[in-house]
Amino acid sequence: MIELNVCIGSSCHVKGSYNVIQTLQQLIEENGLHDKLEMKAQFCMRNCQHGVSVSIGDEIFSVSPETAEEFFRDVVLKLIK
């Protein structure tokens, strides 16, 4: 199972972490990936300069509410398939 962590620290919250989480949850459900992907909230990942921090394994990505679908399609789905 792939673990996807989304930062909910104050900086990421201001940058839209709630909307990123909502989008990713919707995409996980639409693609039927509950058994392959686990999403968790996490406090500060120390990557506050950019968008909302999202980690998969040791890699941290900067995602915004506007790029969440693209991130899911281009990064997450490729890891699962």
N, C-alpha and C positions, 0 to 999 in steps of 0.2 A: 504494500500500500504506500502510496506517495503522500507525504505530509506537506501541506501548504500552510505556511504561517503568515498571517497578515498583521502588521503592526497597528496597535490601537493606542499608542502613546499620544501625548498631547499634540505634537507637531504633525503626526500623520492623521490624527483625528481632524485637525483644522484643514488638512489637504484633501479630505474626503474618504477616509478609511471606511466609514460606515457604508458609503455608496459602493466602494470597491467590493466590500464583503457581500453586499446585497447582490451585486452583479455576478460575482463568482458563484454564490450559492445558487442563483437562478440557472446559470450555465451548467453547473454540476448536476442539478436536477434534470434539466432539459436533455442532457447527454447520458443520463442514467449511470453516473460514475460514483455513486455513493460507496460502492464496494471497492473502488480502486483509488479513491482520493479522499483524504481526510483534511479538512480545513480547520485551523485553530487560530485564535486570537493570541497575540503576543505583545508584550510591552516593548519599549524602545530597542531597536536593532542597531542604533548608532549610525544610521544612514539618513539623517534628517535633511540633508541639503537638497534632496530631490523630491520626488513624489512620495506616495505611500509605499513603505517598504514591504515587500512580499518575498519570503524566502522559500526555496525548495532545496532541501539538503543544505549544503554550505554556500549556495549561491543566493545573493540578494538582488532583487529586481526593483526598480522604481516604477510604480504603476499609478495612474491617475484614474478617476472615474471615467474619463473619456477614452482611456486606452485599455481598460480592463478586459473588454471583449477581445481585442487584438492580442493581448497578453495570453489570454486563455487559449485562443486558437493557435497562436504561433509558438508558445512555450509549453503550456500544460498538456494540451492534446498530443503534441509530439512526444512527450515523455511517457505518456500512457500507451500509445500505439506502437 
